[in-house]
Amino acid sequence: MTLQWTAVAFFLYMEIGVLLIFCLPFISAKRWQTVFNLSIWNKVARFWNKGFLTMIIILIVLFLDAVREVRKYSGAEHSKDAKLHPNMFDHLHMKLFRAQRNLYISGFSLFLWLVMRRVITLINQLATALGTGAALQTQADGANQAAKKYMEDNEQLKQALEEGKVDKKGVEVKEALRKEMATLSEELESTRNALKKSRAEVEALKKQSDGLTKEYDRLLTEHQKLQYLQQGEGDKKDQ
């Protein structure tokens, strides 16, 4: 392996390691958001987009170079010439195998680089949605308690009015409480609707995150199969 492909392979292994850490179940989205909000990332943020695009361009160039090499050593003319010379055939086959290996390495590196950025975005969105949902739940609980309290006060005033123990001023207080209770009921209903919407967004983000995790596991399995295939080809060459 040349220096550039060794660096790409190391970058691929680093991406796999980072994505595996992101998939750990005991680290919540809120903890990851806390890590992403550290001051050190704020300093790096202004260079992040440029670095991300630069890495994409480099990987695309390497991927296209690998495609060119595969097409070059897969040509029919080379195969005809190679059949006349066994040593040349083995050398050509080795070149083709290396080109295919480089193609897989650069392709998976490019794909996982895009996946990693998307996973980080989804983690931040999930943490924000969970925080919003918790705040709405707290607000809804407070509105429920206030509504129950005003309903109890209303029942007490109603009983007192029926017993003739409340004057005109008490009736006015009752009406004011009734209006305030109606206002609180409307606020409670709007809070419940917002909470339902937030929960729906959280469920959608969780489903999308699960889908990305399954796709990552599938790609990781395929990568392992390709590594086994590469090791098998290497053993055959050594023999």
N, C-alpha and C positions, 0 to 999 in steps of 0.2 A: 504494500500500500504506500502510495506517495504521501507527502506531507499534507497536501490539501484534502485528500480523501480520509486520512487519519483524523484530521480536525473535524471533518463532517461527521464521521462515525462517532467521535467523542461528543459532538453536539447532539447527535441523535440519542445517545445513551443518556445524556443530561436531560433532554426533553422527556424521555420515558420516566426517569427518576422523579422529575418535578411533577408530572401528571399522576404518578403513583402516590406521591405525597398528598396532592390535592384530593385524591379519592379516598383517603383515610377516613373512616366513618366517625371516629371519636373527636375529630377537629371540626367544629361547627363553622357555618358560613360567617357568623359574627366574629369569631376569632380570626378568621382569615381577613375579614375586612379591617379588623384592628391592626393586623400586621401590614396590610396594604396602606393604611393611613399613617404609618410611621413617618417621621420627618425626613428620614433618609430617602424615601421614595419620592417625596415632594421635590427634592433636589434633582432626582434622576428623571422625573416625569417630563421635563422639557426636552430631554434627549431621547425619550422612549419611542416616540413616533418615527423619528429619523432613523434610529437604530433598527426598529421593526421593519421599516421599508427597505433599508439597506440589506438586512439579512434576507429578506424575501428575494431581492434582486440577485444576490449572490447565489442563493439556492436554486433559483430558476436558471441562471447561467450554467451552473454545474449540472443541473438536471438535463438541460438541452445538450450539453457536451456529452453526457453519458448516453443520451439517445442517439447522438451522431455516431459515437463509438460502437454502439450495438448494431446500428444499421451498416456501419462500415465493415465489421467483421462477420456480419450475417449475409453478405453478398454472395451471389451464386458464383461469380468469377473467382473469388478467393477460395471457395470450396472446391472448384474444379482443379485449380492449381495445387491446392493442398493435398488432394488425393494422390498426386504424382509423387509427393515427398512426405513420408510418414512423420518425420520430425517437424516439418512445416505444418502438417495437420494438427499435431499436438500443440504446437506453439500458437496456432490460430485459435484452437479451441480454448486454450488458456486465456488468450486475449479477450475472446468473446465472454468467457465466464467472468472475468474481472469487470468488463464493461457492464454486464448485467448486474453484478454486485453493486457497482457504483450507481447504477440507475435506481436500484431499490433503496440504497442508503440516502441518496439525495431526494428521491420522491417522498419517502417517509419523513425525512427531516422537514421538508417543506410543508407537508400536510400537518404534522404534529405541531409545528410552529404556529400555524393558523388555529389549530384546535386549542392550543394552550392559551392564546389570547382570548378566544371565545369563552373558555372555561373561567378565566379570571373575571371577565365581564359578567358572566352568569352568577358567579359567587357574590360579586358586589351587589347585583340586582336582588338576589335572594336575601342577602343580609338586610338590605334596605327595606324590602317587603316585609320581612319578619319583624323588624323594628317598628314599622308603621302599623302592622297588625296588632302588635302588643300594645302600642299606644292607643289605638282605637278600641281595643278590648278593655283597657283601663278606663277610658272615657265612657264606654257603654256601661260598665259596671257602676261608675259614679252616677250616671244618669238614671240607672235603674234604682239605685238606693234613694236618690232624691225623689224620684217619682213615687216610690213606695211610701216615703215619709209624708209627702203632700197628700197622698191618698188616705193615709191614716188620719192626718189632721182634718181632711175633708169629711171623713166618716164621723169623727168626733163632733165637728161642728153641725153636721146633719142631725146627729142624735140629739145634741143640745137644742137645736132649733125645733125639732119635733116635740121636745119636752117643754118648750116655752122658756128656755133659760137664756136665749140669745136675743138681743135687741137689734135695732136696725143697723147699728154699726157692725155687729157680728155678721149680719147678712152681707154687708159690703165687703167685709174681710173674706167671707166665703166665696163671693164672686171673684174677688181678686185672686184668691188661691186657685179657683177653678180655671181662670184664664192662664195663670202661670203654669198649672199642671198641663193644660193643653199645649202650651209652648214647649214645655219639657218633653211631652210625648212626641211632638214633631221633631225635636232635636234628637230624641232617642231613635226615632225611625230612620232619620238621615244617617245617624252614626251606625246603625245596624246595616244599612245598605252599603255604606263605605267599608264596613268590616267584611261583608260578604264579598265585595269586589276585591278587597285586598287578599282575602283567603283564596279566591279564584286565581289571582295572579301568582300567588305563592305556589299553588298546585301546578299551574302551567309551567313555572320555572323548575319545579321539582321534576316534572315529567321530561322537560327538555334536558335537564341535567342527567337524569337516568338514561335517556337516549344517547347522550354523548359518552357516558360511561360504558354502555354496552358496545358502542361503536369503537371506543378505544380498546376494550378488551378483545374485540374481534381482530383489530389491527395488530395488537400485541401478539395474539396467537399466530396470525399470519407471518409476522416478523420472525417469531421463533421457528416456524416451519422453514422459512427461507434461510435462517441461520443453520439449521440442521442440514438443509440441502447443500449449503455452501461448505459445511464441514465435510459432508460426504463426498462432494466433488474434490475437495482438497485432499482427502485420504486417497481417492482414486489416482489423483495426479502423483502423489508421493509413491504409490505402488508402481 
